[in-house]
Amino acid sequence: MAPELSGRLLDILCCPITRRPLQRLDAAALERVNAAIAAGSVRNHGGIEIHAPLEEALVTTEGDLVYPVRSGVPILFAEECIHWAAYK
């Protein structure tokens, strides 16, 4: 069973690049990210093009770095994040 991203877990998670707090990416922003992915214009920080839509994601409090959540598990590797500020 995948862990639930509750407030308690989110309280201790931070961006591995900036060390800023993370929060859930809201539904409207997730839709915009997935539209950009569907258009074929999104690469992760490691330079790999992303093809699959995100089921959920975490974002830095400034809204610039997005981290995927897969099967309820946050993927907090720097190369996996999307530099969303570059796509806004």
Buried (B, 14 or more C-beta within 10 A) or exposed (E): EEEEBEEEEBEEBBBBBBEBBBBBBEEEBBEBBBEBBEEEEBBBBEEEEBEEEBEBBBBBEEBBBBBBBBEEEBBBBBEBBBBBEEBE
